[in-house]
Each structure stands twice: as structure tokens, then as C-alpha cells.
Amino acid sequence: MGVKTIQRTLNAPATPAMTNDSPLTFALPAVSRKKVTAAFDGGRLSSDSGVILLSLAERRRAVARTLAGLIDDPRDPVHITHTVEDVLKARMFAIACGYPDGNDFHFLRSDPAFKLACGRLPDTGADLCSQATVSRWENAPTLKEIVRLTYALIDIWCASYSKQPASVVLDIDDTLDIVHGRQKLAEWNAHYDERCFLPIHIYDTATGRPVAVILRPGKTPSGKEVRGWLRRLIRRIRRHWPDTRITIRGDSHYGREEAMSWCEANGVDYIFGVSGNAVLDRLVDAAADDIRVRRAEGQHAVLRGYAETRYAAKSWARERRAVARIEASASQEDDMLRRGLDIRYVVTSLNKSSAEYIYATLYCARGQAENLIKQHKAQTASDRTSCRSPLANQFRLILHTAAYWLLLDLRDCAPSWNPVRQSEFATIRLRILKIAGRIHETASRIRVSLASCCPDAELFSLVAFELQKSGP
């Protein structure tokens, strides 16, 4: 090899690394003797074109703008690429579409439908924020900002009413949130046999709207803690609705002397579950015996009745109205301990309604709140509280509640005759969010071409029209 040849070899540019940009192709069973193959080479299609409906709902509700306005942004505005509102909006849309992890933005940040929903041009516009940016802002809010953001959830709920209601019933309950690390506030709970959080959820069950979600340790709340949460909640609501009659409904975790005394002193009604005991059983024994005898004489499989009494536990400052639901059943008549009876109790400040109405109509309606909590946890994945900081985990609960609001608005805009109006969020996501579409951007316009064979095209159009009818 000559000297010139060696010099040419040394000066030659390096061979670029080979890239494998060809899409993965895979075979499928043949149809009518024709070979079938598939590959992800359809171009810049989006599988979540329904996210543009979420953008319409957010535009009307302005949840992202409300929350972003409560978070301090110390960055120089000249150098900001992703505003706090942009980050929160993208995160809310992703959660609502079934992408609860920040890692999902590795792909979603360049999705044309998500970019369009966030107010960016689908092709020529800059990509959305990355996972790292999402994580930084989830950990950014201070304690004061988290408190303001949590209060903002109450404000959003109050603003959802066009005028001050005469009365509202609020359900309060805690739910299991298992942890898988050493997150702060996580505690061992013997009842669930898990290390967990027990966040409190508060709902306006009649409308299905969330009022507040509060991260807390994995232990049963004390009476002092319950009183503190109720005081802050009611004080915030009274800023909007000074004359609304408020009733708090919860299970026996919340039927504490401190909470009931505070409600009585501040004009708030309550109906709480209370654990049965020998004293309560003795007070309703006559009514229970009558129901048991009538069931046996009539040979009913089950007979239910109601009774009420005045009762004061040792820790209570005064007697209160206690209502009992008494159920006698043939399957339990040989149980010497229960004597064929199943008795449940509630304590309430309501004095005018009958015992049956108090328990069967008012108290049993709180079962719907448990369904709402399950929907919040399972269908917006709000149990993804894996951050080490409790402030970041509370912020995640706030973001998932914001996504809950967007999905709720989509459902409320569906026609009353369509089954989607009563469906769960998973069904809404499947039918009007997970729609394939191609977004065309030209010099003067943007066109969204949705799947021609979409079975819910009419529903999609009606929801889009309804969201824009009363919005900007």
C-alpha cells in the first residue's frame, strides 16, 4: 500500500453508525390465499385523536390555567419553551387518555393529536414537554402551593354550579393506596396488611363531581384530624355559598365526637356510621325482637325494619339520634351470637325524617361514593403515588382529579339517550378517545381526518358540538 493510499484512508470520514429505521414487519394469517403482513409504517397517525375533545373540555373548564396560576415559575420568560400551563395540560390529557406515567411522554410528546390539543402545530410546531420536565414540575410546588392547589379543587367544584344550591350532601371516605417503596407518610395498616396511604376522597355524589382528594398516612383518621379537614372544607365552601345547607356523610371512621360537635356548632348536618355494641343492641331490642318474630311467623327469608333511639357513647358530650337498620334472616337464625339478626347503626343530626328514610335513602346512597372512588383509582390510575415526596404525591392526586373533571365533562356532554351518558370512564376512553386519525397541516389550515369506520362518529360530533356551544 502506497503512502498516498494510506493518507487517503486516514483522512477519509468515519463510516456512520448503521441505523435501523425500517419498521418491524410481522406476518398474520393469510386471508383468501393472500399473504397478510403488518408494520407500524402508516405515517404520523394518532391512536388518540379524541384528545381534541379533552382540549375543548379543558378550554371551557380552564383547570390547567387555574392550577398553573397557583404555582410560582422562577424561570426567565424569554427562555421558557414549556409553560407550567402547557406541562399541566399535557399531563392531564395523557392521564385522561390512559397514560398515567411520565415516561409515556417519550412518545406522546411528538404525537400530532396531543400537540394539536395542547395548542401547537401538529407537524411544524415544537414537541411537547419530556418526561424529565414532567417530573421536575411534579416535584416543584412548595407546601403553600400544594395547599392552594388543593383548595382550588374545591373552588372548581363550586364553580361547576351555575348558582348557589339550596343544599348539598358531601361524601367523605378514605381508600387504600398501597406503596411499594419508602415513601414518606406510608405506614403499616394491620387491617389491609399492607404499607399504604389512606387518602381522603370527598365527592358530591348526586352529580358525581369530585370536591377534594387529600393524601394522608395509612392509618385510620383521628377525631381531631377529621375535625380539621371538615373545618377547612366547610370554610372554603362558605366563601362561595354562605347560605347553602351542607350535610356530611361518612362511615364510622368519621363518626367521632370532635367532628360531630364541630358540625353541630357550625350549622352543618351529618350522618355517620357507628359501630354496634351491647348498649345500642339493648336500646333497640324490642324492635329487633318484633322483626324477628314477624319474620318467623310469616316464614320470610329476610325481613327488614328500622328503629331509632337516643344514644351517647362514653366519649360523647351529649345524646344524639341513632338509627338502626334491623334485618332478620332465616340463614342466621341458628347463629347464637347474632340471634338471627344483622343490625347496623348510624348517628345523625337530622331530626325530621323517619328512621327508614335516614338509613335506606340517605345513608345507603353513600355507596355510590365508593364507586366514584374506584373510578378515580382504577380508571384515572390515581394510585400511582410513587414519588418519595408527599408533596409530589399530593400534586399527582390533584392532576388525576383534574383529568377526572375532563372525563366527567365529556360524559355530561353526551346525549341523554346515549348509553355513554351513564358509562364509566373506561368506556368513554374506548369509544370517543381511542380513535385513529391523521392530522394534515398545510400553510393555511389544519384538517383532522378521523377513521371512516368509527362506530361512534355521530356521538363524537355531538360531544364536540356540545362542548363548544357553551364555551369560548
ZAMI-436612 format. One record per residue (C-alpha): y, z, x; chain. Coordinates in steps of 0.1 Angstrom, whole numbers, plus 5000, padded with zeros to 4 digits. Example, Ala and Ser with C-alpha at 12.3 -4.5 7.8 and 13.67 -1.06 7.14 Angstrom:
# residues 2
REC;v;w;u;kette
REC;4955;5078;5123;A .
REC;4989;5071;5137;A .
***
This chain:
# residues 472
REC;v;w;u;kette
REC;5000;5000;5000;A .
REC;5034;4990;5015;A .
REC;5065;5011;5019;A .
REC;5084;4992;4991;A .
REC;5055;4997;4967;A .
REC;5054;5034;4974;A .
REC;5091;5037;4969;A .
REC;5089;5019;4936;A .
REC;5062;5042;4925;A .
REC;5081;5073;4934;A .
REC;5113;5061;4917;A .
REC;5096;5050;4885;A .
REC;5104;5071;4854;A .
REC;5078;5096;4843;A .
REC;5054;5084;4816;A .
REC;5065;5101;4784;A .
REC;5041;5125;4768;A .
REC;5019;5109;4741;A .
REC;5028;5120;4706;A .
REC;5005;5118;4676;A .
REC;5029;5109;4648;A .
REC;5002;5089;4629;A .
REC;4994;5108;4596;A .
REC;4960;5123;4592;A .
REC;4939;5100;4571;A .
REC;4908;5112;4553;A .
REC;4882;5094;4531;A .
REC;4875;5101;4495;A .
REC;4845;5090;4473;A .
REC;4845;5053;4465;A .
REC;4856;5041;4431;A .
REC;4841;5008;4416;A .
REC;4827;5000;4451;A .
REC;4862;5002;4466;A .
REC;4868;5024;4496;A .
REC;4893;5052;4490;A .
REC;4914;5068;4517;A .
REC;4944;5092;4516;A .
REC;4971;5102;4540;A .
REC;5004;5120;4539;A .
REC;5024;5089;4546;A .
REC;5042;5084;4513;A .
REC;5076;5089;4530;A .
REC;5102;5115;4521;A .
REC;5088;5126;4488;A .
REC;5092;5161;4475;A .
REC;5065;5180;4456;A .
REC;5091;5205;4442;A .
REC;5116;5182;4425;A .
REC;5120;5207;4398;A .
REC;5141;5228;4422;A .
REC;5171;5209;4409;A .
REC;5167;5228;4376;A .
REC;5168;5260;4395;A .
REC;5201;5248;4411;A .
REC;5215;5243;4376;A .
REC;5204;5278;4366;A .
REC;5219;5293;4397;A .
REC;5251;5274;4392;A .
REC;5255;5289;4358;A .
REC;5244;5324;4367;A .
REC;5261;5324;4402;A .
REC;5237;5350;4415;A .
REC;5238;5338;4451;A .
REC;5276;5338;4451;A .
REC;5277;5373;4436;A .
REC;5253;5387;4462;A .
REC;5268;5369;4492;A .
REC;5303;5382;4483;A .
REC;5290;5417;4490;A .
REC;5277;5410;4525;A .
REC;5300;5411;4554;A .
REC;5299;5380;4576;A .
REC;5314;5387;4611;A .
REC;5310;5351;4623;A .
REC;5338;5327;4631;A .
REC;5342;5305;4601;A .
REC;5348;5275;4623;A .
REC;5313;5277;4638;A .
REC;5293;5285;4607;A .
REC;5266;5260;4597;A .
REC;5248;5280;4571;A .
REC;5270;5304;4550;A .
REC;5255;5336;4536;A .
REC;5255;5320;4501;A .
REC;5236;5290;4514;A .
REC;5210;5312;4530;A .
REC;5205;5333;4499;A .
REC;5204;5303;4476;A .
REC;5178;5286;4497;A .
REC;5157;5318;4499;A .
REC;5159;5323;4461;A .
REC;5149;5287;4454;A .
REC;5119;5290;4477;A .
REC;5107;5322;4461;A .
REC;5110;5308;4426;A .
REC;5090;5277;4437;A .
REC;5062;5298;4451;A .
REC;5072;5300;4488;A .
REC;5078;5338;4494;A .
REC;5076;5337;4532;A .
REC;5105;5329;4555;A .
REC;5080;5308;4576;A .
REC;5079;5283;4548;A .
REC;5113;5271;4558;A .
REC;5098;5254;4588;A .
REC;5090;5226;4563;A .
REC;5113;5233;4534;A .
REC;5145;5231;4554;A .
REC;5142;5193;4555;A .
REC;5128;5188;4520;A .
REC;5151;5164;4503;A .
REC;5149;5181;4469;A .
REC;5157;5215;4484;A .
REC;5186;5201;4503;A .
REC;5200;5185;4472;A .
REC;5195;5217;4452;A .
REC;5215;5236;4479;A .
REC;5244;5211;4478;A .
REC;5235;5190;4508;A .
REC;5229;5153;4510;A .
REC;5191;5147;4510;A .
REC;5190;5122;4539;A .
REC;5222;5123;4558;A .
REC;5230;5160;4552;A .
REC;5222;5187;4577;A .
REC;5189;5206;4573;A .
REC;5188;5240;4556;A .
REC;5185;5272;4575;A .
REC;5155;5280;4596;A .
REC;5131;5309;4594;A .
REC;5149;5327;4621;A .
REC;5182;5325;4602;A .
REC;5165;5338;4570;A .
REC;5150;5368;4589;A .
REC;5183;5377;4606;A .
REC;5202;5378;4573;A .
REC;5174;5398;4556;A .
REC;5179;5424;4582;A .
REC;5217;5421;4583;A .
REC;5230;5442;4553;A .
REC;5240;5478;4560;A .
REC;5232;5507;4538;A .
REC;5265;5505;4520;A .
REC;5260;5468;4514;A .
REC;5225;5474;4501;A .
REC;5238;5499;4476;A .
REC;5264;5475;4464;A .
REC;5238;5447;4461;A .
REC;5216;5469;4440;A .
REC;5245;5478;4417;A .
REC;5252;5441;4415;A .
REC;5218;5436;4398;A .
REC;5230;5460;4370;A .
REC;5262;5440;4368;A .
REC;5243;5407;4365;A .
REC;5222;5422;4337;A .
REC;5253;5435;4318;A .
REC;5270;5401;4322;A .
REC;5240;5384;4306;A .
REC;5252;5397;4272;A .
REC;5280;5378;4256;A .
REC;5293;5411;4241;A .
REC;5286;5448;4243;A .
REC;5254;5456;4224;A .
REC;5252;5484;4199;A .
REC;5221;5498;4216;A .
REC;5196;5491;4244;A .
REC;5163;5505;4254;A .
REC;5155;5506;4291;A .
REC;5120;5510;4305;A .
REC;5116;5527;4338;A .
REC;5084;5528;4358;A .
REC;5071;5527;4393;A .
REC;5044;5504;4407;A .
REC;5021;5502;4437;A .
REC;5032;5483;4467;A .
REC;5006;5485;4494;A .
REC;5018;5484;4530;A .
REC;4999;5470;4560;A .
REC;5018;5485;4589;A .
REC;5040;5514;4598;A .
REC;5070;5505;4576;A .
REC;5095;5533;4571;A .
REC;5092;5551;4537;A .
REC;5055;5542;4535;A .
REC;5034;5573;4525;A .
REC;4998;5580;4517;A .
REC;4992;5582;4480;A .
REC;4959;5600;4470;A .
REC;4959;5586;4435;A .
REC;4958;5550;4448;A .
REC;4940;5559;4480;A .
REC;4965;5537;4499;A .
REC;4995;5539;4522;A .
REC;5022;5524;4500;A .
REC;5057;5522;4485;A .
REC;5062;5531;4448;A .
REC;5093;5511;4440;A .
REC;5110;5518;4406;A .
REC;5115;5489;4382;A .
REC;5139;5491;4353;A .
REC;5138;5464;4325;A .
REC;5155;5456;4293;A .
REC;5121;5449;4277;A .
REC;5134;5435;4245;A .
REC;5148;5405;4264;A .
REC;5125;5406;4295;A .
REC;5156;5409;4318;A .
REC;5155;5429;4350;A .
REC;5181;5457;4353;A .
REC;5173;5471;4388;A .
REC;5145;5474;4414;A .
REC;5146;5502;4439;A .
REC;5124;5507;4469;A .
REC;5112;5543;4474;A .
REC;5084;5563;4491;A .
REC;5048;5561;4480;A .
REC;5049;5594;4461;A .
REC;5055;5605;4425;A .
REC;5092;5609;4419;A .
REC;5105;5645;4415;A .
REC;5127;5656;4386;A .
REC;5157;5658;4409;A .
REC;5151;5622;4421;A .
REC;5147;5608;4386;A .
REC;5179;5625;4375;A .
REC;5197;5610;4405;A .
REC;5185;5574;4397;A .
REC;5193;5578;4360;A .
REC;5228;5592;4367;A .
REC;5237;5562;4390;A .
REC;5222;5537;4365;A .
REC;5240;5551;4334;A .
REC;5273;5555;4352;A .
REC;5272;5518;4363;A .
REC;5263;5506;4328;A .
REC;5291;5527;4312;A .
REC;5316;5508;4333;A .
REC;5307;5478;4313;A .
REC;5296;5493;4280;A .
REC;5312;5526;4273;A .
REC;5300;5528;4236;A .
REC;5265;5514;4238;A .
REC;5237;5537;4227;A .
REC;5212;5539;4256;A .
REC;5176;5550;4253;A .
REC;5154;5556;4284;A .
REC;5117;5551;4280;A .
REC;5091;5560;4306;A .
REC;5057;5577;4312;A .
REC;5050;5613;4322;A .
REC;5064;5607;4358;A .
REC;5098;5607;4343;A .
REC;5095;5634;4316;A .
REC;5110;5660;4339;A .
REC;5133;5689;4329;A .
REC;5161;5677;4352;A .
REC;5160;5642;4337;A .
REC;5158;5653;4301;A .
REC;5186;5679;4305;A .
REC;5208;5654;4321;A .
REC;5202;5628;4293;A .
REC;5210;5654;4267;A .
REC;5242;5665;4284;A .
REC;5254;5629;4288;A .
REC;5246;5614;4254;A .
REC;5215;5594;4265;A .
REC;5184;5593;4243;A .
REC;5150;5594;4259;A .
REC;5113;5591;4250;A .
REC;5089;5601;4278;A .
REC;5052;5606;4280;A .
REC;5040;5641;4286;A .
REC;5006;5654;4298;A .
REC;4985;5671;4272;A .
REC;4975;5708;4276;A .
REC;4959;5736;4257;A .
REC;4992;5747;4242;A .
REC;5000;5713;4228;A .
REC;4965;5709;4215;A .
REC;4967;5742;4197;A .
REC;5000;5733;4181;A .
REC;4986;5701;4166;A .
REC;4951;5715;4159;A .
REC;4955;5715;4122;A .
REC;4965;5678;4120;A .
REC;4938;5668;4145;A .
REC;4911;5686;4125;A .
REC;4922;5669;4094;A .
REC;4920;5634;4110;A .
REC;4885;5643;4125;A .
REC;4872;5654;4091;A .
REC;4886;5623;4073;A .
REC;4870;5600;4099;A .
REC;4836;5616;4094;A .
REC;4838;5616;4056;A .
REC;4849;5580;4055;A .
REC;4824;5570;4082;A .
REC;4851;5551;4101;A .
REC;4845;5540;4136;A .
REC;4880;5550;4145;A .
REC;4908;5568;4126;A .
REC;4943;5573;4140;A .
REC;4970;5596;4128;A .
REC;5003;5612;4141;A .
REC;5018;5646;4142;A .
REC;5048;5664;4156;A .
REC;5058;5698;4168;A .
REC;5083;5717;4188;A .
REC;5072;5725;4223;A .
REC;5087;5740;4255;A .
REC;5069;5739;4288;A .
REC;5075;5768;4312;A .
REC;5097;5747;4333;A .
REC;5118;5735;4304;A .
REC;5151;5752;4294;A .
REC;5146;5746;4257;A .
REC;5122;5735;4230;A .
REC;5120;5697;4223;A .
REC;5104;5675;4198;A .
REC;5069;5665;4208;A .
REC;5050;5637;4190;A .
REC;5012;5634;4192;A .
REC;4990;5603;4186;A .
REC;4956;5616;4175;A .
REC;4926;5593;4174;A .
REC;4892;5604;4162;A .
REC;4863;5581;4171;A .
REC;4826;5581;4164;A .
REC;4818;5572;4200;A .
REC;4833;5605;4212;A .
REC;4820;5629;4186;A .
REC;4793;5642;4209;A .
REC;4818;5649;4237;A .
REC;4821;5687;4236;A .
REC;4851;5687;4258;A .
REC;4871;5662;4237;A .
REC;4855;5671;4204;A .
REC;4857;5635;4193;A .
REC;4894;5633;4198;A .
REC;4918;5614;4220;A .
REC;4953;5629;4218;A .
REC;4984;5615;4236;A .
REC;5018;5631;4236;A .
REC;5055;5621;4241;A .
REC;5086;5641;4242;A .
REC;5118;5627;4228;A .
REC;5154;5634;4219;A .
REC;5152;5612;4188;A .
REC;5152;5633;4156;A .
REC;5155;5609;4127;A .
REC;5124;5586;4129;A .
REC;5089;5595;4118;A .
REC;5062;5605;4143;A .
REC;5043;5573;4138;A .
REC;5074;5552;4144;A .
REC;5083;5571;4175;A .
REC;5049;5567;4191;A .
REC;5034;5534;4177;A .
REC;5066;5514;4176;A .
REC;5090;5528;4202;A .
REC;5068;5543;4229;A .
REC;5040;5518;4228;A .
REC;5065;5489;4233;A .
REC;5068;5501;4269;A .
REC;5035;5484;4276;A .
REC;5055;5451;4278;A .
REC;5074;5466;4307;A .
REC;5041;5468;4327;A .
REC;5036;5431;4320;A .
REC;5071;5423;4333;A .
REC;5064;5444;4365;A .
REC;5031;5425;4370;A .
REC;5050;5392;4366;A .
REC;5076;5403;4391;A .
REC;5050;5413;4417;A .
REC;5024;5386;4412;A .
REC;5045;5356;4403;A .
REC;5075;5361;4425;A .
REC;5054;5379;4452;A .
REC;5079;5408;4453;A .
REC;5053;5430;4471;A .
REC;5060;5411;4503;A .
REC;5078;5441;4517;A .
REC;5065;5438;4552;A .
REC;5098;5444;4571;A .
REC;5099;5476;4592;A .
REC;5134;5485;4579;A .
REC;5136;5499;4544;A .
REC;5170;5482;4540;A .
REC;5155;5448;4547;A .
REC;5126;5455;4522;A .
REC;5151;5466;4496;A .
REC;5171;5434;4502;A .
REC;5138;5414;4497;A .
REC;5133;5431;4463;A .
REC;5169;5421;4454;A .
REC;5162;5385;4464;A .
REC;5130;5383;4445;A .
REC;5148;5398;4414;A .
REC;5174;5371;4418;A .
REC;5146;5345;4418;A .
REC;5132;5362;4387;A .
REC;5166;5357;4369;A .
REC;5165;5319;4377;A .
REC;5129;5315;4363;A .
REC;5139;5336;4333;A .
REC;5169;5313;4326;A .
REC;5146;5282;4329;A .
REC;5123;5297;4303;A .
REC;5151;5307;4280;A .
REC;5164;5271;4280;A .
REC;5131;5256;4269;A .
REC;5130;5246;4232;A .
REC;5118;5273;4208;A .
REC;5089;5251;4196;A .
REC;5075;5245;4232;A .
REC;5048;5269;4244;A .
REC;5067;5273;4277;A .
REC;5092;5294;4259;A .
REC;5066;5322;4258;A .
REC;5048;5314;4290;A .
REC;5046;5332;4323;A .
REC;5065;5321;4354;A .
REC;5033;5306;4370;A .
REC;5031;5282;4341;A .
REC;5068;5273;4343;A .
REC;5064;5266;4380;A .
REC;5034;5244;4374;A .
REC;5049;5224;4346;A .
REC;5085;5218;4355;A .
REC;5090;5228;4391;A .
REC;5060;5213;4409;A .
REC;5069;5176;4401;A .
REC;5067;5149;4426;A .
REC;5098;5129;4432;A .
REC;5116;5105;4456;A .
REC;5153;5110;4462;A .
REC;5173;5079;4471;A .
REC;5206;5083;4488;A .
REC;5230;5054;4490;A .
REC;5266;5050;4501;A .
REC;5279;5059;4466;A .
REC;5252;5078;4447;A .
REC;5220;5098;4448;A .
REC;5191;5090;4425;A .
REC;5161;5113;4418;A .
REC;5130;5093;4409;A .
REC;5105;5116;4393;A .
REC;5068;5109;4387;A .
REC;5065;5084;4359;A .
REC;5033;5100;4346;A .
REC;5047;5135;4344;A .
REC;5033;5151;4311;A .
REC;5064;5173;4307;A .
REC;5091;5147;4312;A .
REC;5107;5155;4278;A .
REC;5107;5192;4285;A .
REC;5122;5187;4319;A .
REC;5150;5166;4304;A .
REC;5157;5191;4276;A .
REC;5159;5221;4300;A .
REC;5182;5201;4323;A .
REC;5205;5193;4293;A .
REC;5205;5229;4281;A .
REC;5213;5243;4315;A .
REC;5244;5220;4318;A .
REC;5255;5224;4282;A .
REC;5270;5259;4287;A .
REC;5276;5257;4324;A .
REC;5301;5241;4348;A .
***
